[in-house]
Amino acid sequence: MKKIRCLVSAGPTREYFDPVRYISNPSSGKMGYAIAETARDAGWDVTLVSGPCFLKVPKDVRFVSVTSAQDMLEACKKYFIESDILIMSAAVSDVRPAEKSSRKLKKSEIDLNPRLERTPDILLTLSKEKKKQILVGFAAETENVREYALKKLEQKNLDCIVANCVSGEKSAFASDENDIDMIMRSGEIIDFKPASKIILASRIIEFLSVRFFGANAKPKSKI
Ligand code: C5P
């Protein structure tokens, strides 16, 4: 049987305004790396495009290291064409400094009101190039999680979206645990129940296998 070709993005992006200073977020990459490893264990052919993370590079996956949202877009574009599914779990920075200095700025030179610009929306860009690929997004929200996630799914023309809360003690950022829902285009919501990111990765891959690739592609469950 042909292997399922899976492109996973993970971690934060960094948007530098000089060689040592940047805009980013606290994403650890744990969820995306767990997904990449689980998909590999399920026999999928995995490409992991990763922003800067402090995690071990998984074995037997094609690993592409990137820094900025622009880098991530270019890498994802390259591998998207030959993928069956894109799982976009990266926490892409929404903005970047409009100007970047090639040398370290002196403290007194730093603009205290820097002009920012939007980074490219990778999922939206790729959804316009979509042929048969399944697109899976992630939505990290601090409120109205399901409602905002569904809106995102529609705006970015996704097949489904993983919704998680990133406020207060329940924050998924950098944690080993998560509490997620899978939301489908139809509005159907599947509650994946709180668990470790390793177990949730297993539930996600199993769910995607059954829904989009037929039960034969089912991985061995760690649940
Ligand atoms: O719009 P928002 O950032 O909340 O959407 C989250 C989803 O979109 C995630 O899957 C994230 O990886 C993706 N995204 C993207 N490019 C961006 C911002 C987010 O692909 N510039």
py3Dmol code that shows the C-alpha trace and the ligand (Angstrom):
import py3Dmol

protein = """\
ATOM      1  CA  MET A   1       0.000   0.000   0.000  1.00  0.00           C
ATOM      2  CA  LYS A   2       1.211   3.533  -0.796  1.00  0.00           C
ATOM      3  CA  LYS A   3       2.491   5.428   2.218  1.00  0.00           C
ATOM      4  CA  ILE A   4       0.545   8.474   3.372  1.00  0.00           C
ATOM      5  CA  ARG A   5       2.766  11.512   2.830  1.00  0.00           C
ATOM      6  CA  CYS A   6       2.385  13.881   5.730  1.00  0.00           C
ATOM      7  CA  LEU A   7       3.747  17.392   6.149  1.00  0.00           C
ATOM      8  CA  VAL A   8       3.801  18.616   9.759  1.00  0.00           C
ATOM      9  CA  SER A   9       4.815  22.072  10.926  1.00  0.00           C
ATOM     10  CA  ALA A  10       5.803  22.688  14.529  1.00  0.00           C
ATOM     11  CA  GLY A  11       7.151  25.206  16.982  1.00  0.00           C
ATOM     12  CA  PRO A  12       7.241  28.981  16.919  1.00  0.00           C
ATOM     13  CA  THR A  13       8.727  31.230  14.281  1.00  0.00           C
ATOM     14  CA  ARG A  14      11.167  34.021  15.088  1.00  0.00           C
ATOM     15  CA  GLU A  15      10.964  37.375  13.414  1.00  0.00           C
ATOM     16  CA  TYR A  16      14.277  39.150  13.951  1.00  0.00           C
ATOM     17  CA  PHE A  17      14.731  42.904  13.867  1.00  0.00           C
ATOM     18  CA  ASP A  18      18.489  42.625  14.394  1.00  0.00           C
ATOM     19  CA  PRO A  19      20.774  39.563  14.680  1.00  0.00           C
ATOM     20  CA  VAL A  20      19.971  38.969  18.371  1.00  0.00           C
ATOM     21  CA  ARG A  21      16.456  40.332  18.948  1.00  0.00           C
ATOM     22  CA  TYR A  22      13.153  38.991  17.729  1.00  0.00           C
ATOM     23  CA  ILE A  23       9.369  38.681  18.072  1.00  0.00           C
ATOM     24  CA  SER A  24       8.155  35.158  18.871  1.00  0.00           C
ATOM     25  CA  ASN A  25       5.866  33.166  21.201  1.00  0.00           C
ATOM     26  CA  PRO A  26       6.291  30.431  23.844  1.00  0.00           C
ATOM     27  CA  SER A  27       5.422  27.443  21.627  1.00  0.00           C
ATOM     28  CA  SER A  28       7.651  24.467  22.498  1.00  0.00           C
ATOM     29  CA  GLY A  29       6.881  22.365  19.422  1.00  0.00           C
ATOM     30  CA  LYS A  30       5.957  19.382  21.624  1.00  0.00           C
ATOM     31  CA  MET A  31       2.554  18.794  20.004  1.00  0.00           C
ATOM     32  CA  GLY A  32       3.907  18.930  16.447  1.00  0.00           C
ATOM     33  CA  TYR A  33       6.903  16.700  17.208  1.00  0.00           C
ATOM     34  CA  ALA A  34       4.605  14.166  18.908  1.00  0.00           C
ATOM     35  CA  ILE A  35       2.355  14.205  15.842  1.00  0.00           C
ATOM     36  CA  ALA A  36       5.324  13.723  13.504  1.00  0.00           C
ATOM     37  CA  GLU A  37       6.635  10.782  15.558  1.00  0.00           C
ATOM     38  CA  THR A  38       3.215   9.152  15.841  1.00  0.00           C
ATOM     39  CA  ALA A  39       2.577   9.515  12.111  1.00  0.00           C
ATOM     40  CA  ARG A  40       6.004   7.973  11.410  1.00  0.00           C
ATOM     41  CA  ASP A  41       5.200   5.068  13.761  1.00  0.00           C
ATOM     42  CA  ALA A  42       1.941   4.595  11.862  1.00  0.00           C
ATOM     43  CA  GLY A  43       3.991   4.010   8.714  1.00  0.00           C
ATOM     44  CA  TRP A  44       3.435   7.465   7.225  1.00  0.00           C
ATOM     45  CA  ASP A  45       6.122   9.242   5.248  1.00  0.00           C
ATOM     46  CA  VAL A  46       6.720  12.358   7.380  1.00  0.00           C
ATOM     47  CA  THR A  47       8.308  15.732   6.670  1.00  0.00           C
ATOM     48  CA  LEU A  48       8.631  17.936   9.763  1.00  0.00           C
ATOM     49  CA  VAL A  49       9.138  21.655   9.161  1.00  0.00           C
ATOM     50  CA  SER A  50      10.189  23.082  12.483  1.00  0.00           C
ATOM     51  CA  GLY A  51      10.735  26.550  13.860  1.00  0.00           C
ATOM     52  CA  PRO A  52      13.381  26.945  16.604  1.00  0.00           C
ATOM     53  CA  CYS A  53      12.661  24.237  19.241  1.00  0.00           C
ATOM     54  CA  PHE A  54      14.746  22.630  21.966  1.00  0.00           C
ATOM     55  CA  LEU A  55      13.588  19.095  21.222  1.00  0.00           C
ATOM     56  CA  LYS A  56      15.364  16.040  19.854  1.00  0.00           C
ATOM     57  CA  VAL A  57      15.059  15.769  16.093  1.00  0.00           C
ATOM     58  CA  PRO A  58      12.858  12.709  15.461  1.00  0.00           C
ATOM     59  CA  LYS A  59      14.493   9.800  13.658  1.00  0.00           C
ATOM     60  CA  ASP A  60      13.310   8.644  10.268  1.00  0.00           C
ATOM     61  CA  VAL A  61      11.463  11.806   9.324  1.00  0.00           C
ATOM     62  CA  ARG A  62      12.607  14.389   6.804  1.00  0.00           C
ATOM     63  CA  PHE A  63      13.541  17.310   9.058  1.00  0.00           C
ATOM     64  CA  VAL A  64      13.546  20.883   7.769  1.00  0.00           C
ATOM     65  CA  SER A  65      14.711  23.568  10.168  1.00  0.00           C
ATOM     66  CA  VAL A  66      13.384  27.104   9.626  1.00  0.00           C
ATOM     67  CA  THR A  67      13.420  30.382  11.527  1.00  0.00           C
ATOM     68  CA  SER A  68      10.896  32.901  10.234  1.00  0.00           C
ATOM     69  CA  ALA A  69       7.335  32.660   8.924  1.00  0.00           C
ATOM     70  CA  GLN A  70       8.671  33.437   5.444  1.00  0.00           C
ATOM     71  CA  ASP A  71      11.156  30.513   5.705  1.00  0.00           C
ATOM     72  CA  MET A  72       8.359  28.255   6.935  1.00  0.00           C
ATOM     73  CA  LEU A  73       6.121  29.280   4.041  1.00  0.00           C
ATOM     74  CA  GLU A  74       8.839  28.485   1.502  1.00  0.00           C
ATOM     75  CA  ALA A  75       9.625  25.089   3.062  1.00  0.00           C
ATOM     76  CA  CYS A  76       5.951  24.144   3.375  1.00  0.00           C
ATOM     77  CA  LYS A  77       5.267  25.212  -0.228  1.00  0.00           C
ATOM     78  CA  LYS A  78       8.094  22.980  -1.420  1.00  0.00           C
ATOM     79  CA  TYR A  79       6.817  19.834   0.299  1.00  0.00           C
ATOM     80  CA  PHE A  80       3.059  20.553   0.142  1.00  0.00           C
ATOM     81  CA  ILE A  81       2.814  19.627  -3.545  1.00  0.00           C
ATOM     82  CA  GLU A  82       3.881  16.055  -2.845  1.00  0.00           C
ATOM     83  CA  SER A  83       1.897  15.646   0.403  1.00  0.00           C
ATOM     84  CA  ASP A  84      -1.425  13.935   1.092  1.00  0.00           C
ATOM     85  CA  ILE A  85      -2.004  15.829   4.321  1.00  0.00           C
ATOM     86  CA  LEU A  86      -0.697  18.995   5.977  1.00  0.00           C
ATOM     87  CA  ILE A  87      -0.915  19.242   9.763  1.00  0.00           C
ATOM     88  CA  MET A  88      -0.106  22.847  10.578  1.00  0.00           C
ATOM     89  CA  SER A  89       0.591  22.849  14.302  1.00  0.00           C
ATOM     90  CA  ALA A  90       3.237  25.592  14.200  1.00  0.00           C
ATOM     91  CA  ALA A  91       2.586  28.767  16.161  1.00  0.00           C
ATOM     92  CA  VAL A  92       3.487  31.113  13.341  1.00  0.00           C
ATOM     93  CA  SER A  93       4.167  34.658  14.489  1.00  0.00           C
ATOM     94  CA  ASP A  94       1.394  36.882  13.146  1.00  0.00           C
ATOM     95  CA  VAL A  95       3.608  39.943  12.802  1.00  0.00           C
ATOM     96  CA  ARG A  96       7.201  40.815  12.069  1.00  0.00           C
ATOM     97  CA  PRO A  97       9.237  44.019  12.246  1.00  0.00           C
ATOM     98  CA  ALA A  98       8.996  45.893   8.959  1.00  0.00           C
ATOM     99  CA  GLU A  99      12.696  46.710   9.170  1.00  0.00           C
ATOM    100  CA  LYS A 100      15.623  44.468  10.057  1.00  0.00           C
ATOM    101  CA  SER A 101      19.148  45.598  10.846  1.00  0.00           C
ATOM    102  CA  SER A 102      22.038  43.404   9.716  1.00  0.00           C
ATOM    103  CA  ARG A 103      24.082  44.421  12.766  1.00  0.00           C
ATOM    104  CA  LYS A 104      23.193  44.466  16.453  1.00  0.00           C
ATOM    105  CA  LEU A 105      21.551  47.771  17.276  1.00  0.00           C
ATOM    106  CA  LYS A 106      22.839  49.796  20.169  1.00  0.00           C
ATOM    107  CA  LYS A 107      20.262  50.077  22.944  1.00  0.00           C
ATOM    108  CA  SER A 108      19.806  53.764  22.188  1.00  0.00           C
ATOM    109  CA  GLU A 109      19.127  52.994  18.510  1.00  0.00           C
ATOM    110  CA  ILE A 110      16.182  50.688  19.110  1.00  0.00           C
ATOM    111  CA  ASP A 111      12.934  52.139  17.819  1.00  0.00           C
ATOM    112  CA  LEU A 112      10.469  52.051  20.733  1.00  0.00           C
ATOM    113  CA  ASN A 113       7.522  52.195  18.339  1.00  0.00           C
ATOM    114  CA  PRO A 114       8.680  49.856  15.590  1.00  0.00           C
ATOM    115  CA  ARG A 115       6.543  49.446  12.504  1.00  0.00           C
ATOM    116  CA  LEU A 116       5.212  45.925  12.217  1.00  0.00           C
ATOM    117  CA  GLU A 117       3.837  44.093   9.220  1.00  0.00           C
ATOM    118  CA  ARG A 118       1.827  40.900   8.896  1.00  0.00           C
ATOM    119  CA  THR A 119       3.615  37.655   8.151  1.00  0.00           C
ATOM    120  CA  PRO A 120       2.258  35.535   5.289  1.00  0.00           C
ATOM    121  CA  ASP A 121      -0.569  33.215   6.315  1.00  0.00           C
ATOM    122  CA  ILE A 122       0.883  29.840   5.388  1.00  0.00           C
ATOM    123  CA  LEU A 123      -2.323  27.830   5.669  1.00  0.00           C
ATOM    124  CA  LEU A 124      -4.332  30.358   3.700  1.00  0.00           C
ATOM    125  CA  THR A 125      -1.672  30.487   0.980  1.00  0.00           C
ATOM    126  CA  LEU A 126      -1.500  26.694   0.718  1.00  0.00           C
ATOM    127  CA  SER A 127      -5.277  26.277   0.829  1.00  0.00           C
ATOM    128  CA  LYS A 128      -5.359  28.206  -2.466  1.00  0.00           C
ATOM    129  CA  GLU A 129      -2.872  25.723  -3.965  1.00  0.00           C
ATOM    130  CA  LYS A 130      -4.739  22.724  -2.561  1.00  0.00           C
ATOM    131  CA  LYS A 131      -5.437  19.845  -4.930  1.00  0.00           C
ATOM    132  CA  LYS A 132      -6.303  16.669  -3.005  1.00  0.00           C
ATOM    133  CA  GLN A 133      -4.413  17.466   0.187  1.00  0.00           C
ATOM    134  CA  ILE A 134      -6.193  17.299   3.535  1.00  0.00           C
ATOM    135  CA  LEU A 135      -5.579  20.495   5.506  1.00  0.00           C
ATOM    136  CA  VAL A 136      -5.543  20.352   9.296  1.00  0.00           C
ATOM    137  CA  GLY A 137      -5.123  23.590  11.242  1.00  0.00           C
ATOM    138  CA  PHE A 138      -4.659  24.415  14.893  1.00  0.00           C
ATOM    139  CA  ALA A 139      -6.388  27.211  16.770  1.00  0.00           C
ATOM    140  CA  ALA A 140      -4.937  28.478  20.018  1.00  0.00           C
ATOM    141  CA  GLU A 141      -7.427  30.767  21.711  1.00  0.00           C
ATOM    142  CA  THR A 142      -7.889  32.338  25.125  1.00  0.00           C
ATOM    143  CA  GLU A 143     -11.708  32.621  24.829  1.00  0.00           C
ATOM    144  CA  ASN A 144     -14.643  31.371  22.702  1.00  0.00           C
ATOM    145  CA  VAL A 145     -12.301  28.600  21.590  1.00  0.00           C
ATOM    146  CA  ARG A 146     -14.748  26.496  19.549  1.00  0.00           C
ATOM    147  CA  GLU A 147     -16.442  29.473  17.888  1.00  0.00           C
ATOM    148  CA  TYR A 148     -13.169  31.119  16.830  1.00  0.00           C
ATOM    149  CA  ALA A 149     -11.720  27.798  15.693  1.00  0.00           C
ATOM    150  CA  LEU A 150     -14.705  27.126  13.421  1.00  0.00           C
ATOM    151  CA  LYS A 151     -14.393  30.622  11.960  1.00  0.00           C
ATOM    152  CA  LYS A 152     -10.698  29.946  11.222  1.00  0.00           C
ATOM    153  CA  LEU A 153     -11.528  26.613   9.597  1.00  0.00           C
ATOM    154  CA  GLU A 154     -13.926  28.398   7.238  1.00  0.00           C
ATOM    155  CA  GLN A 155     -11.634  31.363   6.499  1.00  0.00           C
ATOM    156  CA  LYS A 156      -8.666  29.126   5.677  1.00  0.00           C
ATOM    157  CA  ASN A 157     -10.737  26.467   3.881  1.00  0.00           C
ATOM    158  CA  LEU A 158      -9.529  23.624   6.145  1.00  0.00           C
ATOM    159  CA  ASP A 159     -10.836  20.073   6.400  1.00  0.00           C
ATOM    160  CA  CYS A 160     -10.652  20.164  10.178  1.00  0.00           C
ATOM    161  CA  ILE A 161      -9.097  22.136  12.995  1.00  0.00           C
ATOM    162  CA  VAL A 162      -7.715  21.259  16.407  1.00  0.00           C
ATOM    163  CA  ALA A 163      -8.951  23.774  18.967  1.00  0.00           C
ATOM    164  CA  ASN A 164      -7.089  24.368  22.189  1.00  0.00           C
ATOM    165  CA  CYS A 165      -7.167  26.873  24.997  1.00  0.00           C
ATOM    166  CA  VAL A 166      -4.060  28.880  25.788  1.00  0.00           C
ATOM    167  CA  SER A 167      -5.241  30.929  28.735  1.00  0.00           C
ATOM    168  CA  GLY A 168      -4.258  30.659  32.389  1.00  0.00           C
ATOM    169  CA  GLU A 169      -3.381  27.333  33.974  1.00  0.00           C
ATOM    170  CA  LYS A 170      -4.968  25.414  31.085  1.00  0.00           C
ATOM    171  CA  SER A 171      -2.557  26.919  28.574  1.00  0.00           C
ATOM    172  CA  ALA A 172      -1.284  24.402  26.033  1.00  0.00           C
ATOM    173  CA  PHE A 173       1.865  26.418  25.375  1.00  0.00           C
ATOM    174  CA  ALA A 174       5.011  24.581  26.447  1.00  0.00           C
ATOM    175  CA  SER A 175       2.974  22.157  28.569  1.00  0.00           C
ATOM    176  CA  ASP A 176       3.147  18.343  28.349  1.00  0.00           C
ATOM    177  CA  GLU A 177      -0.630  18.090  28.590  1.00  0.00           C
ATOM    178  CA  ASN A 178      -3.437  19.447  26.459  1.00  0.00           C
ATOM    179  CA  ASP A 179      -7.219  19.466  26.204  1.00  0.00           C
ATOM    180  CA  ILE A 180      -8.369  19.616  22.612  1.00  0.00           C
ATOM    181  CA  ASP A 181     -11.420  19.351  20.398  1.00  0.00           C
ATOM    182  CA  MET A 182     -11.345  18.381  16.743  1.00  0.00           C
ATOM    183  CA  ILE A 183     -13.787  20.469  14.725  1.00  0.00           C
ATOM    184  CA  MET A 184     -14.952  19.337  11.293  1.00  0.00           C
ATOM    185  CA  ARG A 185     -16.218  21.399   8.331  1.00  0.00           C
ATOM    186  CA  SER A 186     -19.750  20.211   9.100  1.00  0.00           C
ATOM    187  CA  GLY A 187     -19.464  21.753  12.560  1.00  0.00           C
ATOM    188  CA  GLU A 188     -19.172  18.314  14.175  1.00  0.00           C
ATOM    189  CA  ILE A 189     -17.051  18.523  17.341  1.00  0.00           C
ATOM    190  CA  ILE A 190     -15.060  15.600  18.709  1.00  0.00           C
ATOM    191  CA  ASP A 191     -13.852  16.062  22.281  1.00  0.00           C
ATOM    192  CA  PHE A 192     -10.427  14.397  22.534  1.00  0.00           C
ATOM    193  CA  LYS A 193     -10.409  14.727  26.352  1.00  0.00           C
ATOM    194  CA  PRO A 194      -7.443  16.012  28.390  1.00  0.00           C
ATOM    195  CA  ALA A 195      -4.301  13.901  28.023  1.00  0.00           C
ATOM    196  CA  SER A 196      -0.571  14.123  27.419  1.00  0.00           C
ATOM    197  CA  LYS A 197       0.485  15.498  24.042  1.00  0.00           C
ATOM    198  CA  ILE A 198       1.888  12.044  23.164  1.00  0.00           C
ATOM    199  CA  ILE A 199      -1.493  10.406  23.725  1.00  0.00           C
ATOM    200  CA  LEU A 200      -3.338  13.221  21.968  1.00  0.00           C
ATOM    201  CA  ALA A 201      -1.007  12.911  18.975  1.00  0.00           C
ATOM    202  CA  SER A 202      -1.979   9.261  18.824  1.00  0.00           C
ATOM    203  CA  ARG A 203      -5.695  10.124  18.983  1.00  0.00           C
ATOM    204  CA  ILE A 204      -5.259  12.761  16.258  1.00  0.00           C
ATOM    205  CA  ILE A 205      -3.382  10.448  13.862  1.00  0.00           C
ATOM    206  CA  GLU A 206      -5.821   7.603  14.491  1.00  0.00           C
ATOM    207  CA  PHE A 207      -8.771   9.923  13.890  1.00  0.00           C
ATOM    208  CA  LEU A 208      -7.301  11.349  10.673  1.00  0.00           C
ATOM    209  CA  SER A 209      -6.437   7.844   9.441  1.00  0.00           C
ATOM    210  CA  VAL A 210      -9.981   6.632   9.879  1.00  0.00           C
ATOM    211  CA  ARG A 211     -11.749   9.756   8.590  1.00  0.00           C
ATOM    212  CA  PHE A 212      -9.603  10.587   5.599  1.00  0.00           C
ATOM    213  CA  PHE A 213      -7.591   7.515   4.626  1.00  0.00           C
ATOM    214  CA  GLY A 214      -9.742   4.499   5.510  1.00  0.00           C
ATOM    215  CA  ALA A 215      -9.475   2.265   8.553  1.00  0.00           C
ATOM    216  CA  ASN A 216      -6.644   0.224   7.021  1.00  0.00           C
ATOM    217  CA  ALA A 217      -4.260   3.106   7.646  1.00  0.00           C
ATOM    218  CA  LYS A 218      -5.023   2.966  11.377  1.00  0.00           C
ATOM    219  CA  PRO A 219      -1.892   3.194  13.521  1.00  0.00           C
ATOM    220  CA  LYS A 220      -1.311   1.150  16.653  1.00  0.00           C
ATOM    221  CA  SER A 221      -3.062   3.157  19.349  1.00  0.00           C
ATOM    222  CA  LYS A 222      -1.188   4.335  22.446  1.00  0.00           C
ATOM    223  CA  ILE A 223      -4.498   5.251  24.105  1.00  0.00           C
TER     224      ILE A 223
END
"""
ligand_1 = """\
21
C5P
O -5.047 32.704 12.444
P -4.391 31.828 13.436
O -2.930 32.130 13.618
O -5.020 31.756 14.772
O -4.553 30.366 12.818
C -3.974 29.264 13.356
C -3.625 28.272 12.279
O -3.084 28.941 11.140
C -2.534 27.331 12.748
O -2.731 26.084 12.123
C -1.268 28.039 12.278
O -0.213 27.121 12.107
C -1.707 28.632 10.964
N -1.029 29.898 10.599
C -0.344 29.972 9.406
N 0.288 31.152 9.059
C 0.221 32.220 9.859
C -0.484 32.159 11.075
C -1.088 30.967 11.418
O -0.310 28.985 8.673
N 0.849 33.338 9.514
"""
view = py3Dmol.view(width=600, height=400)
view.addModel(protein, "pdb")
view.setStyle({"model": 0}, {"cartoon": {"style": "trace"}})
view.addModel(ligand_1, "xyz")
view.setStyle({"model": 1}, {"stick": {}})
view.zoomTo()
view.show()
